Amino acid sequence: MEGVSVRKIKKICVFCGANSGKDVAFVNAAFHLGEVLGKRKFDLVYGGGKLGLMGCVSTAVAQHERQVLGIIPSAFTVNNLVGETCGKEIKVATMQERLVMMMELSDAFITLPGGFGTLEELFQMISWAQLSIHNKPIGVLNINGFFNGLLSFVDHAVKQEFITPRARKILISATTADELVDKLQAFRFESDPALSKLKWSPSSSQKEKLDLTLRL
């Protein structure tokens, strides 16, 4: 990365499935990502529990003695629905509160294969970046072409002028964990001049969370 300024990233949030998927390559890649994060001295923020790819990533990071924080809705902890969180756990009341806390406590975001919940988390972070609510890098780890269709759809939306070329740059992709982390560190946020003027007022809560009631 010679000649490229490196963004200071300490905590990376990983969005991924609570299932393991059909292909064992997804499990292997999730473990490998956790190993890369651990070896490169990053701490992990994730959705809590130990199911599926979420459990793979968190276990691997913890094995390298890095901090692991699971942020989980209280509803998921009833009857041990998702298993024991690997590391520290913070319980929240709602899914929205969970995502806001993930955004606030993380320096970058990586998405692995997953279902509707994973895709919601990914696109929520992208839309909040587009609105200049945050300026943190967001990437997908494209394991065995899993995200090919999604990336093609996003490019199609650009061609149809529903997503601007500037906004398209928000979404980073790579096929290996190391390459993706390098891209996240090299990312330079380019805000929309109009949207960057929006003022997001802090709430009255002690945590002073942003008012993110606007959903795209």
C-alpha positions in Angstrom: 0.0 0.0 0.0 2.9 2.3 -0.7 1.9 5.8 -1.4 -1.6 5.3 -0.1 -2.8 6.9 3.2 -4.0 4.3 5.6 -7.3 4.9 7.5 -7.0 4.2 11.3 -9.3 1.2 11.9 -9.4 -0.6 15.2 -12.9 -2.2 15.3 -14.5 -3.9 12.3 -18.1 -4.9 12.3 -19.0 -8.0 10.4 -22.5 -8.7 9.0 -23.1 -12.3 8.0 -25.6 -15.2 8.1 -26.7 -17.0 11.2 -26.7 -20.0 8.8 -23.6 -21.7 7.4 -24.8 -21.8 3.8 -24.7 -24.7 1.3 -21.0 -24.4 0.3 -18.4 -25.3 2.9 -16.3 -22.5 1.3 -18.5 -20.0 3.1 -17.6 -21.5 6.5 -13.9 -21.7 5.6 -13.9 -18.1 4.4 -15.6 -16.9 7.6 -13.0 -18.6 9.8 -10.2 -17.2 7.6 -11.6 -13.7 7.8 -11.6 -14.0 11.6 -8.0 -15.2 11.5 -7.0 -12.3 9.3 -8.7 -9.8 11.6 -7.1 -11.3 14.6 -3.6 -11.5 13.1 -3.9 -7.9 11.9 -4.9 -6.8 15.4 -8.5 -5.7 14.7 -11.3 -6.1 17.3 -14.7 -7.5 16.2 -18.2 -6.1 16.5 -20.9 -8.5 15.4 -24.5 -9.5 16.0 -23.9 -11.9 18.9 -24.5 -15.6 19.4 -22.6 -18.5 17.8 -24.7 -19.7 14.9 -23.6 -20.0 11.3 -21.0 -17.7 9.9 -21.4 -15.3 12.8 -20.0 -18.0 15.1 -17.2 -18.8 12.7 -15.9 -15.3 12.5 -16.2 -14.5 16.2 -14.6 -17.7 17.3 -11.6 -17.2 15.0 -11.1 -13.6 16.2 -11.3 -14.6 19.9 -8.7 -17.3 19.3 -6.2 -14.6 18.4 -7.0 -12.9 21.7 -8.7 -9.9 20.2 -11.8 -8.2 21.7 -15.1 -9.5 20.5 -18.4 -7.6 21.1 -21.7 -9.1 20.3 -24.7 -6.7 20.1 -27.9 -8.6 20.3 -31.6 -7.9 20.7 -32.9 -9.3 24.0 -35.6 -11.3 22.2 -32.9 -13.5 20.7 -31.5 -14.4 24.1 -34.7 -16.1 25.3 -34.2 -19.8 25.6 -30.7 -19.5 24.3 -32.0 -19.1 20.8 -28.7 -18.1 19.1 -26.2 -19.6 21.5 -23.6 -18.0 23.7 -21.9 -14.9 22.4 -18.1 -15.2 22.0 -16.9 -12.3 24.1 -18.6 -9.4 25.6 -22.4 -9.0 25.0 -24.6 -5.9 24.9 -28.3 -6.5 24.9 -30.6 -4.0 23.1 -34.3 -3.6 22.8 -34.8 -3.4 19.0 -33.1 -4.3 15.7 -32.7 -0.6 14.9 -31.0 0.1 18.2 -28.7 -2.8 17.4 -27.7 -1.4 14.0 -27.2 2.2 15.4 -24.9 0.9 18.1 -22.9 -1.2 15.6 -22.4 1.9 13.5 -21.3 4.0 16.4 -18.9 1.4 17.9 -17.2 0.3 14.6 -14.7 1.9 12.3 -15.5 -0.2 9.2 -17.9 -2.8 8.0 -17.5 -6.2 6.2 -20.3 -8.2 4.9 -20.2 -12.0 4.3 -22.8 -14.1 2.7 -26.2 -14.1 4.5 -29.9 -13.6 4.0 -32.4 -10.7 4.2 -31.1 -9.5 7.6 -27.5 -9.4 6.4 -28.5 -7.5 3.2 -30.6 -5.1 5.3 -27.6 -4.3 7.5 -25.4 -3.8 4.4 -27.7 -1.5 2.6 -28.6 0.5 5.7 -25.0 1.3 6.3 -24.6 2.2 2.6 -27.6 4.5 2.7 -26.4 6.2 6.0 -23.0 6.8 4.4 -24.7 8.3 1.3 -26.6 10.6 3.7 -23.3 11.5 5.4 -24.5 10.1 8.7 -21.2 8.3 8.8 -18.1 8.2 6.6 -16.8 4.7 7.4 -15.8 2.2 4.7 -18.1 -0.7 3.8 -17.1 -3.8 1.9 -18.4 -7.2 0.8 -16.2 -10.3 0.8 -17.3 -11.9 -2.5 -16.7 -15.6 -1.7 -17.1 -17.8 -4.8 -19.0 -15.1 -6.6 -21.8 -15.0 -4.0 -22.3 -11.2 -4.4 -21.8 -11.1 -8.2 -25.5 -10.7 -8.8 -25.9 -8.0 -6.2 -22.9 -6.1 -7.5 -24.3 -6.3 -11.1 -27.7 -5.1 -9.9 -26.0 -2.1 -8.2 -24.1 -1.3 -11.4 -27.4 -1.6 -13.3 -29.0 0.9 -10.9 -26.1 3.3 -11.7 -26.7 2.9 -15.4 -30.3 3.6 -14.9 -29.4 6.7 -12.9 -31.0 5.7 -9.6 -27.5 5.5 -7.9 -24.9 8.1 -8.6 -21.4 7.1 -9.6 -20.2 8.9 -6.4 -22.5 6.8 -4.2 -21.5 3.6 -6.0 -18.0 4.1 -4.7 -19.3 3.6 -1.2 -19.6 -0.1 -1.7 -16.2 -1.9 -1.8 -15.7 -5.5 -2.8 -12.9 -8.0 -2.9 -12.4 -11.8 -3.2 -9.9 -12.2 -0.3 -10.0 -11.0 3.3 -6.6 -9.3 3.1 -7.4 -7.5 -0.1 -10.7 -6.3 1.4 -9.1 -5.0 4.6 -6.4 -3.2 2.5 -9.2 -1.5 0.5 -11.1 -0.5 3.6 -7.9 1.1 5.0 -7.3 3.0 1.8 -10.9 4.2 1.4 -11.5 7.9 1.1 -15.0 9.0 1.6 -16.4 11.4 -1.0 -19.6 13.0 0.2 -22.4 14.4 -1.9 -22.2 18.2 -1.6 -25.9 18.5 -1.1 -26.4 15.6 1.3 -23.3 16.5 3.3 -25.1 19.7 4.4 -27.8 17.7 6.2 -27.8 18.2 10.0 -28.4 15.0 12.0 -29.4 16.1 15.5 -28.3 14.1 18.5 -31.2 12.6 20.6 -31.9 13.5 24.1 -30.7 10.1 25.4 -27.6 9.9 27.5 -25.9 8.0 24.7 -26.6 10.9 22.4 -27.4 8.6 19.5 -28.1 10.0 16.1 -31.7 10.4 15.1 -31.9 7.8 12.4 -35.7 7.6 11.9 -35.3 8.2 8.2 -35.2 4.9 6.4 -34.4 4.7 2.7 
